[in-house]
Amino acid sequence: MGHSRGGGLILLKAREDERINKVITLAAISDLSKRWPQSFLDEWRAKGVQYIENKRTNQQMPLYVQLYDDVLNNSDRLSIPKAVREMKQPLLAFHGTEDETLPVAMAKQIKDWKPDTELVIYENENHVFGAAHPWEENKLPEAYNEIIKESKDFILK
Protein backbone atom coordinates (compact mmCIF):
# COMPACT_ATOMS: atom_id res chain seq x y z
CA MET A 1 0.00 0.00 0.00
CA GLY A 2 1.35 3.41 -0.89
CA HIS A 3 0.27 7.03 -1.17
CA SER A 4 1.23 9.58 -3.84
CA ARG A 5 4.81 8.98 -5.03
CA GLY A 6 4.82 5.98 -2.67
CA GLY A 7 1.86 4.63 -4.61
CA GLY A 8 3.87 4.84 -7.81
CA LEU A 9 6.80 3.13 -6.14
CA ILE A 10 4.72 0.18 -4.96
CA LEU A 11 3.39 -0.23 -8.50
CA LEU A 12 7.02 -0.54 -9.62
CA LYS A 13 7.94 -2.90 -6.79
CA ALA A 14 4.99 -5.22 -7.40
CA ARG A 15 6.39 -6.06 -10.84
CA GLU A 16 9.72 -7.09 -9.26
CA ASP A 17 8.64 -8.93 -6.14
CA GLU A 18 6.56 -12.09 -6.38
CA ARG A 19 6.00 -12.02 -2.61
CA ILE A 20 3.56 -9.14 -3.13
CA ASN A 21 0.06 -10.60 -3.50
CA LYS A 22 -2.11 -7.50 -3.73
CA VAL A 23 -1.49 -3.79 -4.26
CA ILE A 24 -3.40 -0.77 -2.94
CA THR A 25 -2.70 2.83 -3.95
CA LEU A 26 -4.00 6.11 -2.61
CA ALA A 27 -3.69 9.07 -5.00
CA ALA A 28 -0.79 7.41 -6.82
CA ILE A 29 1.42 9.09 -9.38
CA SER A 30 1.09 7.38 -12.76
CA ASP A 31 4.36 8.40 -14.42
CA LEU A 32 7.68 9.60 -13.06
CA SER A 33 9.21 10.66 -16.36
CA LYS A 34 6.55 13.02 -17.74
CA ARG A 35 5.74 14.88 -14.57
CA TRP A 36 7.58 18.19 -15.12
CA PRO A 37 7.84 20.78 -17.93
CA GLN A 38 11.21 21.31 -19.64
CA SER A 39 11.80 24.68 -17.98
CA PHE A 40 11.46 23.01 -14.57
CA LEU A 41 13.89 20.24 -15.64
CA ASP A 42 16.46 22.75 -16.92
CA GLU A 43 16.35 24.72 -13.68
CA TRP A 44 16.47 21.49 -11.66
CA ARG A 45 19.61 20.40 -13.48
CA ALA A 46 21.24 23.80 -12.98
CA LYS A 47 20.43 24.10 -9.27
CA GLY A 48 20.58 20.43 -8.27
CA VAL A 49 17.35 20.78 -6.30
CA GLN A 50 13.81 22.00 -6.83
CA TYR A 51 11.29 22.74 -4.13
CA ILE A 52 7.70 21.67 -4.47
CA GLU A 53 5.20 23.38 -2.21
CA ASN A 54 3.02 21.08 -0.16
CA LYS A 55 -0.35 22.68 -0.85
CA ARG A 56 -1.77 21.60 2.50
CA THR A 57 1.10 22.64 4.81
CA ASN A 58 2.87 25.27 2.65
CA GLN A 59 6.14 23.40 3.32
CA GLN A 60 8.80 23.54 0.62
CA MET A 61 9.62 19.91 -0.12
CA PRO A 62 13.05 19.35 -1.73
CA LEU A 63 13.43 17.15 -4.78
CA TYR A 64 17.05 16.55 -5.62
CA VAL A 65 18.08 16.12 -9.25
CA GLN A 66 19.23 12.57 -8.46
CA LEU A 67 15.55 11.57 -8.57
CA TYR A 68 15.29 12.70 -12.16
CA ASP A 69 18.68 11.18 -13.02
CA ASP A 70 17.52 7.85 -11.60
CA VAL A 71 14.40 7.98 -13.76
CA LEU A 72 16.48 8.77 -16.87
CA ASN A 73 19.17 6.18 -16.15
CA ASN A 74 16.71 3.43 -15.22
CA SER A 75 13.85 4.28 -17.54
CA ASP A 76 12.79 0.67 -18.11
CA ARG A 77 12.81 -0.32 -14.45
CA LEU A 78 11.17 2.94 -13.31
CA SER A 79 8.42 3.06 -15.92
CA ILE A 80 5.14 3.03 -13.98
CA PRO A 81 3.05 2.58 -17.17
CA LYS A 82 5.07 -0.51 -18.11
CA ALA A 83 4.97 -1.89 -14.56
CA VAL A 84 1.21 -1.49 -14.34
CA ARG A 85 0.66 -3.15 -17.73
CA GLU A 86 2.81 -6.10 -16.61
CA MET A 87 1.38 -6.37 -13.08
CA LYS A 88 -0.07 -9.74 -12.22
CA GLN A 89 -1.36 -8.82 -8.77
CA PRO A 90 -4.84 -7.45 -8.13
CA LEU A 91 -4.87 -3.67 -7.74
CA LEU A 92 -7.17 -1.44 -5.70
CA ALA A 93 -6.70 2.27 -6.39
CA PHE A 94 -8.25 5.23 -4.55
CA HIS A 95 -8.23 8.83 -5.78
CA GLY A 96 -10.14 12.05 -5.06
CA THR A 97 -11.68 14.29 -7.69
CA GLU A 98 -10.32 17.42 -5.99
CA ASP A 99 -6.73 16.18 -5.67
CA GLU A 100 -4.62 19.34 -5.78
CA THR A 101 -1.35 17.45 -6.22
CA LEU A 102 -2.01 14.61 -8.68
CA PRO A 103 -5.07 14.86 -10.93
CA VAL A 104 -7.66 12.09 -10.87
CA ALA A 105 -6.77 11.51 -14.54
CA MET A 106 -3.68 9.67 -13.25
CA ALA A 107 -5.89 7.07 -11.55
CA LYS A 108 -7.85 6.69 -14.77
CA GLN A 109 -4.59 6.13 -16.69
CA ILE A 110 -3.67 3.35 -14.29
CA LYS A 111 -7.09 1.77 -14.82
CA ASP A 112 -6.61 2.04 -18.61
CA TRP A 113 -3.26 0.24 -18.36
CA LYS A 114 -4.67 -2.45 -16.06
CA PRO A 115 -8.39 -2.75 -16.81
CA ASP A 116 -9.09 -5.13 -13.92
CA THR A 117 -8.04 -2.44 -11.43
CA GLU A 118 -10.68 -1.77 -8.80
CA LEU A 119 -10.80 2.02 -9.02
CA VAL A 120 -12.59 3.96 -6.28
CA ILE A 121 -12.96 7.67 -6.97
CA TYR A 122 -14.13 9.90 -4.15
CA GLU A 123 -16.04 13.00 -5.20
CA ASN A 124 -14.80 16.24 -3.63
CA GLU A 125 -11.85 14.59 -1.85
CA ASN A 126 -8.35 16.01 -1.96
CA HIS A 127 -4.90 14.41 -2.14
CA VAL A 128 -5.11 13.19 1.46
CA PHE A 129 -8.83 12.36 1.49
CA GLY A 130 -9.66 15.03 4.04
CA ALA A 131 -6.85 14.21 6.47
CA ALA A 132 -4.14 16.56 7.73
CA HIS A 133 -0.87 16.39 9.63
CA PRO A 134 -0.89 16.53 12.51
CA TRP A 135 -4.31 14.94 12.89
CA GLU A 136 -5.98 16.41 15.94
CA GLU A 137 -9.45 14.88 15.73
CA ASN A 138 -10.70 11.83 17.61
CA LYS A 139 -11.99 10.10 14.50
CA LEU A 140 -10.79 9.71 10.93
CA PRO A 141 -12.33 11.52 7.97
CA GLU A 142 -15.23 9.56 6.47
CA ALA A 143 -13.29 8.81 3.28
CA TYR A 144 -10.56 7.15 5.34
CA ASN A 145 -13.08 4.96 7.14
CA GLU A 146 -14.30 3.83 3.73
CA ILE A 147 -10.74 3.31 2.45
CA ILE A 148 -9.93 1.15 5.49
CA LYS A 149 -13.06 -0.97 4.98
CA GLU A 150 -12.53 -1.34 1.22
CA SER A 151 -8.84 -2.18 1.75
CA LYS A 152 -9.62 -4.79 4.39
CA ASP A 153 -12.26 -6.42 2.15
CA PHE A 154 -9.82 -6.38 -0.80
CA ILE A 155 -7.00 -7.96 1.22
CA LEU A 156 -9.22 -10.67 2.73
CA LYS A 157 -10.91 -11.80 -0.48
C-alpha positions in Angstrom: 0.0 0.0 0.0 1.3 3.4 -0.9 0.3 7.0 -1.2 1.2 9.6 -3.8 4.8 9.0 -5.0 4.8 6.0 -2.7 1.9 4.6 -4.6 3.9 4.8 -7.8 6.8 3.1 -6.1 4.7 0.2 -5.0 3.4 -0.2 -8.5 7.0 -0.5 -9.6 7.9 -2.9 -6.8 5.0 -5.2 -7.4 6.4 -6.1 -10.8 9.7 -7.1 -9.3 8.6 -8.9 -6.1 6.6 -12.1 -6.4 6.0 -12.0 -2.6 3.6 -9.1 -3.1 0.1 -10.6 -3.5 -2.1 -7.5 -3.7 -1.5 -3.8 -4.3 -3.4 -0.8 -2.9 -2.7 2.8 -3.9 -4.0 6.1 -2.6 -3.7 9.1 -5.0 -0.8 7.4 -6.8 1.4 9.1 -9.4 1.1 7.4 -12.8 4.4 8.4 -14.4 7.7 9.6 -13.1 9.2 10.7 -16.4 6.5 13.0 -17.7 5.7 14.9 -14.6 7.6 18.2 -15.1 7.8 20.8 -17.9 11.2 21.3 -19.6 11.8 24.7 -18.0 11.5 23.0 -14.6 13.9 20.2 -15.6 16.5 22.7 -16.9 16.4 24.7 -13.7 16.5 21.5 -11.7 19.6 20.4 -13.5 21.2 23.8 -13.0 20.4 24.1 -9.3 20.6 20.4 -8.3 17.4 20.8 -6.3 13.8 22.0 -6.8 11.3 22.7 -4.1 7.7 21.7 -4.5 5.2 23.4 -2.2 3.0 21.1 -0.2 -0.4 22.7 -0.8 -1.8 21.6 2.5 1.1 22.6 4.8 2.9 25.3 2.7 6.1 23.4 3.3 8.8 23.5 0.6 9.6 19.9 -0.1 13.0 19.3 -1.7 13.4 17.2 -4.8 17.1 16.5 -5.6 18.1 16.1 -9.2 19.2 12.6 -8.5 15.6 11.6 -8.6 15.3 12.7 -12.2 18.7 11.2 -13.0 17.5 7.8 -11.6 14.4 8.0 -13.8 16.5 8.8 -16.9 19.2 6.2 -16.1 16.7 3.4 -15.2 13.8 4.3 -17.5 12.8 0.7 -18.1 12.8 -0.3 -14.4 11.2 2.9 -13.3 8.4 3.1 -15.9 5.1 3.0 -14.0 3.1 2.6 -17.2 5.1 -0.5 -18.1 5.0 -1.9 -14.6 1.2 -1.5 -14.3 0.7 -3.1 -17.7 2.8 -6.1 -16.6 1.4 -6.4 -13.1 -0.1 -9.7 -12.2 -1.4 -8.8 -8.8 -4.8 -7.5 -8.1 -4.9 -3.7 -7.7 -7.2 -1.4 -5.7 -6.7 2.3 -6.4 -8.2 5.2 -4.5 -8.2 8.8 -5.8 -10.1 12.0 -5.1 -11.7 14.3 -7.7 -10.3 17.4 -6.0 -6.7 16.2 -5.7 -4.6 19.3 -5.8 -1.3 17.5 -6.2 -2.0 14.6 -8.7 -5.1 14.9 -10.9 -7.7 12.1 -10.9 -6.8 11.5 -14.5 -3.7 9.7 -13.2 -5.9 7.1 -11.6 -7.8 6.7 -14.8 -4.6 6.1 -16.7 -3.7 3.3 -14.3 -7.1 1.8 -14.8 -6.6 2.0 -18.6 -3.3 0.2 -18.4 -4.7 -2.5 -16.1 -8.4 -2.8 -16.8 -9.1 -5.1 -13.9 -8.0 -2.4 -11.4 -10.7 -1.8 -8.8 -10.8 2.0 -9.0 -12.6 4.0 -6.3 -13.0 7.7 -7.0 -14.1 9.9 -4.2 -16.0 13.0 -5.2 -14.8 16.2 -3.6 -11.9 14.6 -1.9 -8.3 16.0 -2.0 -4.9 14.4 -2.1 -5.1 13.2 1.5 -8.8 12.4 1.5 -9.7 15.0 4.0 -6.9 14.2 6.5 -4.1 16.6 7.7 -0.9 16.4 9.6 -0.9 16.5 12.5 -4.3 14.9 12.9 -6.0 16.4 15.9 -9.4 14.9 15.7 -10.7 11.8 17.6 -12.0 10.1 14.5 -10.8 9.7 10.9 -12.3 11.5 8.0 -15.2 9.6 6.5 -13.3 8.8 3.3 -10.6 7.2 5.3 -13.1 5.0 7.1 -14.3 3.8 3.7 -10.7 3.3 2.5 -9.9 1.2 5.5 -13.1 -1.0 5.0 -12.5 -1.3 1.2 -8.8 -2.2 1.7 -9.6 -4.8 4.4 -12.3 -6.4 2.2 -9.8 -6.4 -0.8 -7.0 -8.0 1.2 -9.2 -10.7 2.7 -10.9 -11.8 -0.5 
